Structures are given as structure tokens and as C-alpha cells.
Amino acid sequence: MAKRPFSTRNKRDKTLTVSYRYFPLWIFILIVILVLFVFLTGSRSIFRLYDLHKQHNELLQQKETLESENEQLLEQIEKLQEDLDYIEKVAREKYNLKREGEDIYKIVPEKENDPEDDQ
């Protein structure tokens, strides 16, 4: 039997075999790229979710502040409805009211003299 110089299986067959061997790797790489693209872009991206989480925490803190302020205001309303001494105190401080025959003096602190002003 004589040797054939060229076989029917040439380089073309080897390249097909090589490309089919790496096909699962290319599919895996493509899936990883798609997953990263989904996580890093769009309305549900990691960055957007982080911003929403931070905003949620800020709103919770603001809610706590407003609730404590609301409690203080409710206490003040209760005092104004029941405590005559507190009503008098508020009227004197906030509205500069006075009793009959009472004089109110405002004390204004003096300005400090600067050495530069004397020259």
C-alpha cells in the first residue's frame, strides 16, 4: 500500500475541532459579561440600589427627628392648655408682655473697643 502524501483530514478539520473545544468557555464568558452588564447598568444596577439604600437611611433618620420634634410640640401644646405659669412665661419671653405697673428693661451689652478703632 502506498503512502498518501496528503490525508483527507487537513488543517480545516483541526481548526473546527479546536473551536468546538472552546465553545463552552466562550458561552461562559458571554454569560459573565451579560450578568455584569445587567448588574452595573439599568434601573436595578448596584449603584442605583446603593443610592436608594442611602436615601432610605436618610429618610429614616429624618422621620425619627420629626417624631421627636412632634412629641416636643405636643408636650408644649399640653402645657399651654393646662399650665398658667407656662403661659405667662411664654407671653413674657416671646411677646414681650408685662404685668400692670411692671417696667421692662433691656440690657444691651457694650461693644468691645478694638485697639485699631482708637488710632
C-alpha positions as CSV (number, residue, x, y, z in Angstrom):
1,M,0.0,0.0,0.0
2,A,1.4,3.3,-1.0
3,K,1.6,6.2,1.4
4,R,-0.5,9.2,0.5
5,P,1.3,12.5,0.7
6,F,-1.8,14.3,1.8
7,S,-4.5,13.0,4.0
8,T,-8.2,13.9,3.7
9,R,-8.1,15.3,7.2
10,N,-6.3,18.5,6.9
11,K,-5.9,21.7,8.8
12,R,-9.5,22.6,8.3
13,D,-10.7,19.7,10.4
14,K,-8.3,20.6,13.2
15,T,-9.5,24.2,13.4
16,L,-13.1,23.1,13.7
17,T,-12.1,20.7,16.5
18,V,-10.3,23.5,18.3
19,S,-13.1,25.9,18.0
20,Y,-15.7,23.4,19.3
21,R,-13.4,22.5,22.2
22,Y,-13.5,26.2,23.5
23,F,-17.3,26.7,22.8
24,P,-18.4,26.2,26.5
25,L,-15.7,28.7,27.6
26,W,-17.0,31.3,25.2
27,I,-20.6,30.7,26.3
28,F,-19.4,31.1,30.0
29,I,-17.6,34.3,29.2
30,L,-20.6,35.7,27.3
31,I,-22.9,34.9,30.3
32,V,-20.5,36.6,32.7
33,I,-20.4,39.7,30.6
34,L,-24.2,39.8,30.3
35,V,-24.6,39.4,34.1
36,L,-22.1,42.2,34.8
37,F,-23.8,44.4,32.3
38,V,-27.2,43.8,34.0
39,F,-25.8,44.4,37.5
40,L,-23.9,47.6,36.5
41,T,-26.5,49.3,34.3
42,G,-30.2,50.0,34.3
43,S,-32.7,50.8,36.9
44,R,-31.7,47.9,39.2
45,S,-28.0,48.4,39.0
46,I,-25.8,48.0,42.1
47,F,-25.1,51.8,42.1
48,R,-28.8,52.7,41.9
49,L,-29.6,50.2,44.7
50,Y,-26.8,51.7,46.9
51,D,-28.2,55.2,46.3
52,L,-31.7,54.1,47.2
53,H,-30.4,52.4,50.4
54,K,-28.6,55.5,51.4
55,Q,-31.7,57.7,50.7
56,H,-33.8,55.2,52.7
57,N,-31.5,55.6,55.7
58,E,-31.5,59.4,55.5
59,L,-35.3,59.3,55.4
60,L,-35.5,57.1,58.4
61,Q,-33.3,59.5,60.3
62,Q,-35.4,62.4,59.2
63,K,-38.5,60.5,60.4
64,E,-37.0,60.0,63.8
65,T,-36.1,63.7,64.1
66,L,-39.6,64.7,63.1
67,E,-41.2,62.3,65.5
68,S,-39.2,63.7,68.4
69,E,-40.0,67.3,67.4
70,N,-43.7,66.3,67.2
71,E,-43.5,64.9,70.7
72,Q,-42.0,68.1,72.0
73,L,-44.7,70.2,70.3
74,L,-47.4,68.0,71.7
75,E,-45.9,68.5,75.2
76,Q,-45.8,72.3,74.6
77,I,-49.5,72.3,73.5
78,E,-50.5,70.3,76.6
79,K,-48.6,72.8,78.8
80,L,-50.2,75.8,77.1
81,Q,-53.7,74.3,77.6
82,E,-53.2,73.5,81.3
83,D,-50.3,75.4,83.0
84,L,-51.0,79.1,83.6
85,D,-47.4,79.7,84.8
86,Y,-46.0,78.4,81.5
87,I,-48.5,80.5,79.5
88,E,-47.2,83.6,81.4
89,K,-43.6,82.6,80.8
90,V,-44.2,82.2,77.1
91,A,-46.1,85.5,76.9
92,R,-43.3,87.4,78.6
93,E,-40.4,85.9,76.6
94,K,-41.9,85.6,73.2
95,Y,-44.4,88.5,73.0
96,N,-42.7,91.0,75.5
97,L,-45.8,91.3,77.6
98,K,-45.7,92.7,81.2
99,R,-47.9,92.9,84.2
100,E,-49.6,96.2,85.3
101,G,-47.1,98.5,87.0
102,E,-44.1,96.5,85.8
103,D,-41.3,98.0,83.9
104,I,-39.1,96.1,81.4
105,Y,-35.5,97.0,80.9
106,K,-33.5,95.6,78.1
107,I,-29.8,95.3,78.8
108,V,-27.7,95.6,75.7
109,P,-24.0,94.5,76.0
110,E,-21.5,97.2,75.2
111,K,-19.3,96.7,72.1
112,E,-15.7,95.9,72.9
113,N,-13.3,98.6,71.8
114,D,-10.7,97.3,69.3
115,P,-7.2,98.8,69.5
116,E,-7.5,99.6,65.8
117,D,-10.5,101.9,66.4
118,D,-8.6,104.1,68.9
119,Q,-6.0,105.0,66.3
